[in-house]
Amino acid sequence: DIAAAGLGDESPLEFSYRTLNTKSTHRFIYVRGGGRMPSPAGPAKVYLNVSRINPTENEKPIIIWRNMTLAFRPIIRRTVAKPGESVVASAEELAFTAALRRGELPKGQRAPLKAVVSPETAAQLNFGKAPDGTTLGENDFASVGSTMIEIPMPESKDPMALNLEVHAEVGGDRNQVVRITFSDRPDGQTRITPTRGLVGDMKMPAYKTFRSGVDEYARLLPPNSHGEPTPADRDPIPDPFDNQYNTPEHDEFVQQILYIRDDKFLAENLVDAATRTRLDHAWNDLFASFDYFNLYLHMLGRHYKVDLSQKTIGQMDKAAIAALPAEMKSYVTTLRAHYDQVTAAQKMSQPGHVNNALDFAAKAWRRPLTEKEKLSLRGFYDKTLKAETDHRKALRALIARVLVAPQFLYRVEAARNIVMNSGVQPASFTTDHRPLTTDNQPLTNWEMASRLSFFLWSSLPDDELRRAANAGELVMEEGIKRQVKRMLADAKARRLSTEFFGQWLGFYHFDEFKGVDTARFTEFTDDVRAAMYDEAVSFFEHIVRKERPLREMLTADYTFLNKDLATFYGVKQDVKSTDRAELVTGANAFQRGGLLRLGAVLTATSAPLRTSPVKRGDWILRRILGTPTPPPPADAGSLPADDKMFGGLSLKAKLEQHKRNATCANCHYRIDPLGFSLERYDSTGRWREKYADGNAIEDSAALPDKTEVAGVTGLLNYLQSKDAQVRKTMAYKLVGYALGRTVLASDQLLVERMVNAGSDATMTQLATEVATSKQFRFRRGGEERPANVKSAVNTAMK
């Protein structure tokens, strides 16, 4: 039946007299046990599942079960073949299987259900009377909808099978069609071929309604071949072309014409009018997006051996079509009609295309267009269209003009008089609501939207930021705070990780890093490098978007790994992702966690063939503590690129030798101890217990103030003692990044406020401090700006 997909097994849905046969009284034979899977131990639970085929009826159907009888038999053991042998079924097994297929019951003593079930079950079934009061036979019972019968199984040393026979019919309101399924599971599923059937009176209106619905369903979904379709069947091309797979004509159509519209059934039967209109628009846009009609026309010409190579579909008027071979005319006529329909639709949409281009310009220029700009851009389109006589070319020229304008290429923050003349109003007060002076020029709402989006997202303002700018919310601190919080929770805040943290900490574009000798470190593959970059970016994205305290940059007990990177690091913890890095906690247990142990950082601060305590130590001084050393003198010299060329000396001994040069000593006393603390990580960021030559790792040294720094734990303890300095460095970097300039003396109060926020501050707090600052919201009167912004903008609009 339909609801059970035809035969109720893995066969295709089949509509036939057999599957749709409905009987007023249906004889069912149900066998439990003896299948491939053993039945559960204990009493047999038989579920008589009843569902209505015509569910519009209000009341549940009453089913009368007449003269249900049972028989029990030992389960026949299936013959199991040994490897390499064929199975020969026993005569008993063959006879039993054949009887079931004929709808016959196995021989054996049968008993009425009433005599087998417990008194409690018998009382529940209420033999002899239907729920509506109708008198039944002494071995008959009735149920309202589905029911379950618990049948005691005989005691036996062998498993027993249950055979059940019953006649079922609809009682009460007979104007119903029901599907009855026998199962040992309450959901009606079964582990073997199911016992099921349709019960109802074929003369009643309910059945006639059911059959008319089936007929309509079959009409809408015509039958397909039950055989496996060929590739050409799965991807057919239209007449008159050769649909045989791997033929030149078939391949040419698939590779050049590419598309045919075959969604008629979907469009006409399954979607609403609005969706159908959107589908039509999408198909029209697709067919108009490339030379579809001319390619199709020329292919028709080659098929019929008519030279149309110099013709376009637009030239195929009635006279040209009339001159074609008779068989070809209908195809070209249809193609020309399709072309006319698409062309007309495109023509009607052309004004909308220009409007869309102006909307695009407003987004690209990050502010509303003035009326003068709109008129100028429309005039440019009209002028180009007149010269080119091609809407597509004119529209492309218009978009190109938008993208080469200074308003797009530069983040222009015009002088106040230019802003006022443009009609875009700036804020009229300072952050502390003092009147404006000539020294402080406030940014407009739209300039604030642009600053915020490039600061936090490295991209254009989104629709919500544009809405806030248009509503005038970005001149008030509360409006700015709301946007900062929202933006840093957004997925686009990942760009703050790639841009700000990547540039500050040195893993920017690490996915393109070429500083590892892969001939020696063969396991450092492109996939590992990409995963290392993802680890670093995802780590800082987590801190930003989840509002984690910034102290976790150093102390985090988590990292982000995929399977490739976990294997490369030798991590035993189960990591499921094979693509994007996933959060892995408890990272300290396998020597990961925090920015000091990021593979991208450790690898970027190494030499191609060995670690570099000098690079790593300088990185800590410069990027973490903000106390860089002077550049090395010209005669400083360098260590060999390969530690195998150290002449038997360790790396530490070689650097001690190098420090004997007085011009180098002072800096190396500061650099080397910090760099050596990371020596247990090799040049590709992997933890190691010994050097390649078997010698012990030297990862401890004393700073000039005699502070001993031993290993990465010692380094973390040292940096914790310098926590205020670390926070100050980050504040300097963030202010410079947000403002796009060097940090000035006038920025010190802002930096101090950020440092005083403490190590539990979040990125949202620091970013809000910056975004609401006077430095961010105002342009100082003395700040440099384009010498003649107004002239540049006006020139671009001509």
C-alpha positions in Angstrom: 0.0 0.0 0.0 1.0 3.6 -0.4 1.9 4.5 3.2 4.2 1.5 3.4 5.9 2.2 0.1 4.1 -0.5 -1.9 5.4 -3.9 -0.8 6.6 -2.6 2.6 10.2 -3.7 1.9 12.9 -2.2 -0.2 11.0 -2.7 -3.5 9.9 0.4 -5.5 6.5 1.8 -4.8 4.1 -0.2 -6.8 0.4 0.5 -7.6 -1.4 -2.6 -8.7 -4.5 -4.6 -8.0 -2.6 -6.7 -5.5 -1.1 -3.8 -3.5 -4.4 -1.7 -3.6 -6.7 -4.6 -3.1 -9.1 -3.7 -0.3 -11.4 -6.4 1.4 -14.4 -6.0 3.6 -13.1 -8.9 5.6 -9.3 -9.6 5.4 -7.7 -12.9 6.4 -4.3 -12.3 8.0 -1.6 -14.9 8.8 1.2 -13.6 11.0 4.3 -15.6 12.0 6.5 -14.5 14.8 9.9 -16.2 15.2 11.9 -18.3 12.7 13.3 -15.3 10.9 16.9 -14.2 10.6 16.8 -12.4 13.9 15.7 -14.2 17.1 12.6 -13.0 18.8 12.9 -11.5 22.3 12.5 -14.0 25.2 9.4 -14.1 27.3 5.7 -13.6 26.3 5.1 -12.7 22.7 3.8 -9.2 22.2 1.9 -8.8 19.0 1.0 -5.2 18.0 -2.1 -4.8 15.8 -1.4 -1.4 14.2 -4.3 0.3 12.6 -4.0 3.5 10.6 -6.6 5.3 8.6 -6.1 5.8 4.9 -8.7 8.6 4.9 -7.7 10.6 8.0 -10.3 13.3 7.5 -12.8 11.2 9.5 -13.2 12.4 13.1 -13.7 9.1 15.0 -11.2 6.3 15.4 -12.1 3.1 13.5 -13.5 0.1 15.3 -11.8 -3.1 14.1 -13.5 -6.5 14.7 -11.1 -9.4 15.1 -12.9 -12.6 14.4 -11.8 -16.1 15.5 -8.1 -15.4 16.2 -6.4 -18.7 16.5 -2.8 -19.6 17.5 -0.3 -22.5 16.9 3.2 -23.0 18.3 6.0 -24.9 16.7 9.8 -25.3 17.3 11.8 -22.9 15.2 13.4 -24.5 12.2 17.1 -24.0 12.2 18.4 -22.5 9.0 21.2 -24.4 7.3 24.4 -22.3 7.5 27.0 -22.9 4.8 30.7 -23.2 5.5 33.1 -20.9 3.5 33.2 -22.1 -0.1 30.1 -24.3 0.2 26.6 -23.7 -1.0 23.5 -23.9 1.2 21.1 -26.8 0.9 17.9 -26.2 2.8 16.2 -29.0 4.6 12.9 -30.5 3.2 11.1 -29.3 6.4 12.4 -25.7 5.8 11.4 -25.7 2.2 7.9 -27.0 2.9 7.3 -24.4 5.6 8.5 -21.6 3.4 6.4 -22.7 0.5 3.3 -23.0 2.7 3.7 -19.4 4.0 4.1 -18.1 0.4 0.8 -19.8 -0.5 -0.9 -18.2 2.5 -1.3 -21.5 4.3 -0.8 -22.2 8.0 1.7 -24.9 9.1 0.1 -28.1 10.3 -0.3 -28.4 14.0 -2.9 -28.1 16.7 -4.5 -24.6 16.8 -6.2 -23.0 19.8 -8.4 -19.9 20.0 -6.7 -16.8 21.4 -9.2 -16.7 24.3 -8.0 -20.1 25.6 -4.3 -19.0 25.6 -4.1 -15.5 27.0 -4.2 -14.7 30.7 -7.5 -13.7 32.4 -6.3 -10.1 32.6 -5.7 -10.0 28.9 -9.0 -11.7 28.1 -10.8 -9.1 30.3 -9.0 -6.3 28.5 -9.9 -7.6 25.1 -13.6 -8.1 26.2 -14.4 -11.1 24.0 -17.9 -11.2 22.7 -18.8 -7.5 22.7 -17.7 -4.5 20.6 -17.1 -1.0 22.2 -20.3 0.3 20.6 -22.3 -2.5 22.3 -22.5 -4.8 19.2 -22.7 -8.5 20.1 -19.8 -10.6 18.7 -18.9 -14.3 18.6 -17.5 -15.8 21.8 -14.0 -15.9 20.2 -14.2 -12.5 18.6 -13.1 -9.1 20.1 -12.9 -5.6 18.9 -10.5 -2.6 19.3 -10.7 1.1 18.8 -7.8 1.7 16.6 -4.5 -0.1 17.4 -4.1 -2.6 20.2 -1.5 -5.0 21.6 -1.9 -8.7 22.7 0.5 -10.4 25.1 0.6 -14.1 24.4 2.3 -16.6 26.8 4.8 -18.9 25.0 5.0 -22.6 25.8 7.9 -23.8 27.9 10.4 -25.6 25.6 14.1 -26.3 25.5 14.0 -25.0 21.9 12.9 -21.5 20.7 9.3 -21.5 19.6 7.6 -19.7 16.7 4.1 -18.3 17.0 1.6 -18.6 14.1 -1.5 -16.4 14.3 -4.6 -16.4 12.0 -7.4 -13.9 12.2 -10.1 -12.3 10.0 -10.4 -8.5 10.4 -13.2 -6.1 9.3 -14.2 -2.6 10.0 -17.0 -2.2 12.6 -19.2 0.7 13.5 -18.9 3.3 10.8 -18.0 1.2 7.8 -17.2 4.2 5.6 -13.5 3.9 6.3 -10.4 2.4 4.8 -7.7 1.3 7.2 -4.3 -0.2 6.9 -3.6 -3.1 9.4 0.0 -4.1 10.1 1.1 -7.0 12.4 4.4 -6.5 14.2 6.4 -7.3 17.3 7.3 -3.6 17.7 5.0 -0.8 18.8 6.2 1.5 15.9 4.9 -1.1 13.4 8.3 -1.8 11.9 9.3 -5.4 11.3 12.5 -7.4 10.8 11.0 -9.6 8.1 8.6 -9.2 5.2 5.6 -7.5 6.9 2.1 -8.8 7.3 -0.2 -6.0 6.3 -3.3 -5.3 4.3 -6.1 -2.8 3.5 -9.5 -3.3 5.0 -12.6 -1.5 3.9 -15.7 -1.7 1.8 -14.9 -0.9 -1.9 -18.5 0.3 -2.4 -18.3 3.0 0.2 -17.4 6.7 -0.6 -14.3 6.5 1.6 -12.7 3.9 -0.7 -13.7 5.8 -3.8 -12.0 8.9 -2.4 -9.0 6.9 -1.6 -8.7 5.4 -5.1 -9.2 8.7 -6.8 -6.4 10.2 -4.8 -4.1 7.2 -5.7 -5.0 7.7 -9.4 -4.2 11.4 -9.2 -0.9 10.6 -7.5 0.0 8.1 -10.2 -0.9 10.6 -12.9 1.4 13.3 -11.4 4.2 10.8 -10.8 4.4 8.5 -13.9 6.2 5.2 -13.5 9.9 4.9 -14.1 11.8 1.8 -15.2 12.7 -0.4 -12.3 16.1 -1.0 -13.9 19.2 1.0 -13.0 19.2 4.2 -15.1 22.1 4.8 -17.5 24.1 8.0 -17.2 22.2 9.4 -20.2 18.9 8.5 -18.5 20.0 10.4 -15.4 21.2 13.4 -17.4 19.2 13.4 -20.7 19.5 16.0 -23.4 16.5 17.2 -25.4 15.4 16.2 -28.9 16.6 16.3 -31.7 20.1 15.6 -30.3 21.7 12.2 -29.8 21.1 11.2 -26.1 23.5 8.3 -26.2 26.2 8.7 -23.5 29.8 9.5 -24.6 28.8 10.5 -28.1 30.2 13.8 -29.6 26.8 15.5 -29.8 25.8 14.5 -26.3 29.1 15.7 -24.9 28.9 18.9 -26.8 25.5 19.7 -25.4 26.5 18.9 -21.9 29.7 20.9 -22.1 28.5 24.0 -24.0 24.7 24.4 -23.7 25.0 23.2 -20.1 21.3 23.8 -19.0 17.8 22.7 -19.9 14.8 23.7 -17.8 13.0 20.6 -16.6 11.3 21.8 -13.5 7.8 21.9 -15.0 6.3 19.5 -12.5 7.9 21.3 -9.5 6.8 24.7 -10.8 3.2 23.7 -11.7 2.4 21.4 -8.7 4.6 21.9 -5.7 5.4 25.6 -5.3 3.3 28.7 -4.7 2.9 31.5 -7.2 5.6 33.7 -5.5 8.1 30.9 -5.6 7.2 30.1 -9.2 7.9 33.8 -10.1 11.3 33.7 -8.4 12.1 30.5 -10.3 11.2 32.1 -13.6 13.4 35.1 -12.8 16.3 32.8 -11.8 16.0 30.8 -15.1 15.7 34.0 -17.1 18.8 35.4 -15.5 20.7 32.1 -16.1 19.8 31.9 -19.8 20.7 35.6 -20.3 24.0 35.2 -18.4 25.9 33.6 -21.3 25.5 33.0 -25.0 23.0 30.2 -24.5 20.6 30.9 -27.4 23.3 31.3 -30.1 25.2 28.2 -28.9 21.9 26.2 -29.1 21.1 27.6 -32.5 24.5 26.7 -34.0 24.3 23.2 -32.5 20.9 22.8 -34.2 22.5 23.9 -37.5 25.3 21.3 -37.2 22.8 18.6 -36.3 20.7 19.3 -39.5 23.8 20.3 -41.6 22.7 23.8 -42.1 25.3 26.5 -41.9 24.1 29.0 -39.2 27.6 29.9 -37.9 27.2 33.5 -39.0 23.7 33.9 -37.7 22.5 34.9 -34.3 19.2 34.0 -32.7 18.1 37.6 -33.0 18.4 37.4 -36.8 16.1 34.3 -37.0 12.9 36.1 -38.0 10.0 34.4 -39.7 11.6 34.5 -43.2 14.8 33.0 -41.9 13.0 30.2 -40.1 10.8 29.5 -43.2 13.9 28.8 -45.2 15.0 26.0 -42.9 14.4 22.3 -43.4 10.9 21.3 -42.3 12.0 19.1 -39.4 14.3 21.9 -38.0 11.7 24.7 -38.1 9.8 23.7 -35.0 13.0 23.6 -32.9 14.2 27.0 -34.0 10.7 28.5 -33.6 10.6 27.2 -30.0 14.1 28.5 -29.4 13.3 32.0 -30.8 10.1 32.2 -28.7 12.2 31.3 -25.6 14.7 34.0 -26.6 12.0 36.6 -27.1 10.5 35.7 -23.7 13.9 36.0 -21.9 14.8 39.2 -23.8 11.5 40.8 -22.9 12.0 39.9 -19.2 15.5 41.3 -19.2 14.3 44.5 -20.9 11.7 45.0 -18.3 14.2 44.5 -15.5 16.9 47.0 -16.9 15.7 50.0 -14.8 15.9 47.8 -11.8 19.5 46.8 -12.7 20.5 50.5 -12.6 18.8 50.9 -9.3 20.6 47.9 -8.0 23.9 49.4 -9.2 23.2 52.6 -7.2 22.4 50.5 -4.1 25.7 48.7 -4.7 27.4 52.1 -4.9 26.0 53.2 -1.6 27.3 50.0 0.0 30.7 50.3 -1.7 31.1 53.9 -0.8 29.8 53.2 2.7 27.3 56.0 2.9 24.1 57.1 1.2 24.6 58.7 -2.2 23.8 62.3 -2.6 21.2 63.3 -5.3 24.0 64.8 -7.3 25.9 61.5 -7.2 22.8 59.5 -8.3 22.2 61.8 -11.2 25.8 61.6 -12.2 25.9 57.8 -12.2 22.6 57.5 -14.1 23.9 60.0 -16.6 27.1 58.0 -17.0 25.0 54.8 -17.6 22.8 56.6 -20.2 25.8 58.0 -22.0 27.5 54.6 -22.1 24.3 52.8 -23.3 23.9 55.3 -26.1 27.5 54.7 -27.2 27.6 50.9 -26.8 23.9 50.1 -27.5 24.3 47.2 -25.0 22.7 47.3 -21.6 25.1 44.7 -20.2 28.2 46.6 -21.2 26.8 49.9 -19.9 26.0 48.3 -16.6 29.5 46.8 -16.3 31.0 50.2 -17.0 28.8 51.7 -14.3 29.9 49.2 -11.7 33.5 49.6 -12.8 33.2 53.3 -12.3 31.9 52.8 -8.8 34.8 50.6 -7.9 37.5 52.9 -9.2 36.1 56.0 -7.5 38.1 57.5 -4.5 35.0 56.9 -2.4 35.6 53.1 -2.7 39.4 53.0 -3.0 40.0 55.3 0.0 38.4 55.7 3.4 37.8 59.3 2.8 36.9 61.3 5.9 36.2 64.7 4.4 36.7 68.1 6.0 33.6 69.3 7.8 32.6 71.9 5.2 32.6 69.2 2.5 30.6 66.8 4.7 28.0 69.5 5.4 27.7 70.3 1.7 27.1 66.6 0.9 24.0 66.5 3.1 25.5 63.9 5.5 25.3 65.4 9.0 28.1 64.9 11.5 27.7 64.7 15.3 27.3 68.1 16.9 28.9 67.4 20.3 31.9 65.8 21.8 32.0 62.6 24.0 31.6 64.8 27.1 28.9 66.9 25.4 31.1 70.0 25.1 30.5 72.3 22.1 32.7 71.6 19.1 35.8 73.5 18.5 37.8 73.9 15.4 40.4 71.5 16.8 37.9 68.6 17.0 36.0 67.5 13.9 33.5 64.7 14.6 33.0 61.8 12.3 29.6 61.4 10.7 27.4 58.4 11.5 28.4 56.9 8.2 32.1 57.5 8.9 31.7 55.9 12.3 30.0 52.9 10.7 33.0 52.6 8.3 35.6 52.9 11.1 33.8 50.3 13.2 33.4 47.8 10.4 37.1 48.1 9.3 38.3 48.0 12.9 36.4 44.9 14.0 35.6 43.1 10.7 38.2 44.4 8.2 35.2 44.9 5.8 32.3 47.1 4.8 29.4 47.8 7.2 26.6 45.3 7.2 22.9 46.1 6.9 22.5 46.5 10.7 25.4 48.9 11.0 24.0 50.9 8.0 20.6 51.0 9.7 22.2 52.3 12.9 24.1 55.0 10.9 21.0 56.0 9.1 19.1 56.3 12.4 21.8 58.5 13.9 22.7 56.0 16.6 26.5 56.0 16.1 27.1 59.5 17.5 26.0 58.2 20.9 28.2 56.0 23.2 25.3 53.6 23.9 24.7 53.1 20.2 28.4 52.4 19.7 28.6 50.0 22.6 25.7 48.0 21.3 27.3 47.7 17.9 30.7 46.7 19.3 29.2 43.9 21.4 27.1 42.7 18.5 29.9 42.8 16.0 32.4 40.9 18.2 29.8 38.1 18.7 29.3 37.8 14.9 31.2 35.2 12.8 32.8 38.1 10.9 34.8 38.9 14.0 37.1 36.0 13.0 38.7 38.6 10.8 39.9 40.4 13.9 41.9 37.3 14.7 43.4 37.0 11.2 44.2 40.8 10.9 44.9 42.2 14.3 46.2 39.2 16.2 47.8 37.8 13.1 49.8 41.0 12.4 50.6 41.6 16.0 51.8 38.1 16.9 53.4 37.2 13.6 51.1 34.4 12.2 49.6 36.6 9.5 49.1 34.6 6.3 50.9 31.6 8.0 48.8 29.4 5.6 51.3 30.6 2.9 54.4 30.2 5.1 57.4 28.8 3.2 60.0 28.9 6.0 60.2 25.1 6.8 62.6 22.8 5.0 60.1 20.1 4.1 62.8 17.8 2.7 63.9 17.3 6.3 60.5 17.8 8.0 58.5 15.7 5.6 55.5 15.5 7.9 55.0 19.2 7.7 52.5 19.0 4.9 50.3 21.7 3.4 47.4 20.3 5.4 49.3 20.6 8.6 50.4 24.1 7.8 46.8 25.1 7.1 45.6 23.4 10.3 48.2 25.3 12.3 47.0 28.6 10.9 43.4 27.5 11.7 44.5 26.7 15.2 45.9 30.1 15.8 43.0 32.0 14.2 40.3 29.9 15.9 42.0 30.3 19.3 41.8 34.1 19.2 38.3 34.0 17.6 37.2 32.0 20.6 38.6 34.5 23.0 37.0 37.4 21.1 33.6 36.0 20.3 33.1 34.1 23.6 34.2 37.1 25.7 36.9 35.1 27.4 39.3 37.0 29.8 42.3 38.2 27.9 44.7 36.5 30.4 43.7 33.3 28.7 45.8 34.3 25.7 48.8 33.0 27.7 47.2 30.7 30.3 44.5 28.9 28.3 44.1 25.2 28.9 42.6 24.6 25.5 43.5 24.8 21.9 41.9 24.0 18.5 42.9 20.9 16.5 41.8 18.7 13.6 42.9 15.2 13.1 45.9 16.1 10.9 47.3 18.5 13.5 46.5 16.3 16.4 48.5 13.5 14.7 51.3 15.8 13.9 51.6 17.0 17.5 51.3 13.4 18.8 48.1 14.2 20.7 46.3 11.0 21.9 43.0 12.7 22.6 40.2 11.8 20.3 39.7 14.6 17.7 36.9 14.0 15.2 37.1 16.9 12.8 39.0 16.3 9.5 38.5 19.8 8.3 38.0 22.9 10.6 39.8 22.9 13.9 37.6 21.9 16.9 37.9 23.0 20.5 40.0 20.6 22.6 40.2 21.1 26.3 42.8 19.9 28.8 45.6 21.0 26.4 48.2 21.5 29.1 48.3 17.7 29.6 49.8 17.4 26.1 51.9 20.6 26.2 49.6 22.8 24.2 47.3 25.7 25.1 47.9 29.5 24.9 49.6 31.6 22.3 53.2 30.6 23.4 52.4 27.0 22.4 50.7 27.7 19.1 52.4 25.7 16.3 52.1 28.7 13.9 54.0 31.0 16.3 56.6 28.4 17.2 57.2 27.6 13.5 57.3 31.2 12.3 59.9 32.1 15.0 62.3 29.2 13.9 64.8 28.8 11.2 64.1 26.4 8.3 66.3 23.6 9.7 66.4 24.3 13.5 65.0 26.3 16.3 66.1 29.8 16.9 66.2 30.9 20.5 67.2 34.4 19.2 64.1 34.7 17.0 61.8 33.4 19.7 63.3 35.5 22.4 63.2 38.6 20.2 59.6 37.8 19.4 58.7 37.8 23.2 60.5 41.0 23.9 59.2 42.8 20.8 55.6 41.5 20.5 54.6 40.4 24.0 56.5 42.8 26.3 56.9 45.7 23.9 60.6 46.1 24.8 62.5 45.4 21.6 66.3 45.4 21.4 68.2 47.5 18.9 69.0 46.0 15.5 72.2 43.9 15.5 75.5 45.5 14.4 76.7 45.0 10.8 79.5 42.7 12.0 77.4 40.6 14.4 77.6 37.5 12.3 75.2 34.5 12.5 75.0 30.9 13.4 75.0 28.1 10.8 71.6 27.4 9.3 71.8 23.7 10.3 72.6 22.6 13.9 74.4 19.6 12.3 77.1 22.2 11.4 77.8 23.3 15.0 80.9 21.1 15.2 79.6 19.0 18.0 78.5 21.9 20.1 75.0 22.3 21.4 72.9 25.3 20.3 73.3 26.9 23.7 77.1 26.5 23.7 77.2 27.9 20.2 75.3 31.0 21.3 77.5 31.4 24.4 80.4 31.5 22.0 78.6 34.1 19.9 78.0 36.3 23.0 81.7 36.7 23.5 81.4 39.5 20.9 81.0 42.5 23.2 78.7 44.3 20.7 76.3 41.3 20.8 76.4 40.4 24.5 74.0 43.0 26.0 71.1 42.1 23.7 71.7 38.3 23.8 71.6 38.4 27.6 68.0 39.7 27.3 67.0 37.7 24.3 68.4 34.2 24.7 67.0 33.1 28.1 63.5 33.9 26.9 64.0 32.0 23.7 65.6 29.0 25.3 62.5 28.5 27.5 60.7 27.3 24.3 63.4 24.8 23.2 61.3 21.8 24.0 59.3 22.7 20.9 61.1 21.9 17.6 61.2 24.1 14.6 57.8 22.9 13.5 56.2 23.4 16.9 56.3 19.8 18.1 57.1 18.8 21.6 60.4 16.9 22.0 62.2 15.2 24.9 65.7 15.2 23.3 67.6 16.8 20.5 68.0 14.8 17.3 71.5 13.8 18.4 70.1 12.3 21.6 71.4 15.0 23.9 69.1 16.5 26.6 67.1 19.6 25.8 68.6 22.8 27.3 65.6 25.0 28.0 66.6 27.1 31.0 68.7 30.2 31.4 69.1 33.3 33.7 68.0 36.8 32.8 70.3 39.7 33.5 68.6 40.3 36.9 69.4 36.6 37.7 65.8 35.5 37.3 65.8 31.9 36.2 63.5 31.0 33.4 63.1 27.2 33.0 60.9 25.8 30.2 57.6 27.1 29.0 56.2 27.0 32.5 58.9 29.2 33.8 58.3 31.6 30.9 54.6 31.8 31.7 55.4 32.5 35.3 57.8 35.3 34.2 55.3 36.9 31.9 52.7 36.7 34.7 55.0 38.8 36.8 55.1 41.3 33.9 51.3 41.2 33.4 50.8 45.0 33.4 53.5 45.3 30.7 51.9 42.6 28.6 48.5 44.4 28.9 50.2 47.7 28.0 51.7 46.2 24.9 48.4 44.9 23.7 46.7 48.2 24.4 49.3 50.0 22.3 48.9 47.6 19.5 45.1 47.7 19.5 45.0 51.5 19.6 47.4 51.8 16.7 45.5 49.2 14.7 42.1 50.8 15.3 43.3 54.3 14.5 45.6 53.3 11.7 48.5 55.4 13.0 51.3 55.6 15.5 50.3 55.8 19.1 50.8 59.4 20.3 51.5 61.0 23.7 47.9 62.2 23.6 46.7 58.6 23.5 48.3 57.7 26.9 45.2 58.2 28.9 43.3 55.9 26.6 46.1 53.3 26.9 46.0 53.6 30.7 42.3 53.0 30.9 42.7 49.9 28.8 45.6 48.6 31.0 43.6 49.4 34.2 40.8 47.2 33.0 42.9 44.3 34.3 43.7 40.8 33.1 40.1 39.7 33.3 39.0 42.2 30.8 37.5 40.9 27.5 38.2 42.0 24.0 34.7 43.5 23.9 35.7 45.8 26.8 38.9 47.0 25.2 37.3 47.4 21.8 34.5 49.4 23.4 37.0 51.6 25.2 38.7 52.4 21.9 35.5 52.8 19.8 34.0 55.3 22.3 37.2 57.3 22.7 37.6 60.8 21.4 40.5 59.5 19.3 38.2 57.1 17.4 35.1 59.3 17.1 36.8 62.6 16.2 39.4 63.7 13.7 41.9 66.0 15.2 42.1 69.4 13.5 45.7 68.9 12.8 45.4 65.4 11.3 46.5 65.1 7.8 43.9 64.4 5.2 43.8 64.5 1.4 44.9 68.0 0.3 41.8 68.5 -1.9 39.3 65.8 -1.1 36.5 67.8 -2.6 38.3 68.2 -5.8 39.1 64.5 -6.0 35.5 63.5 -5.3 34.1 66.0 -7.8 36.6 64.9 -10.5 35.6 61.2 -10.0 31.9 62.2 -10.5 32.5 63.8 -13.9 
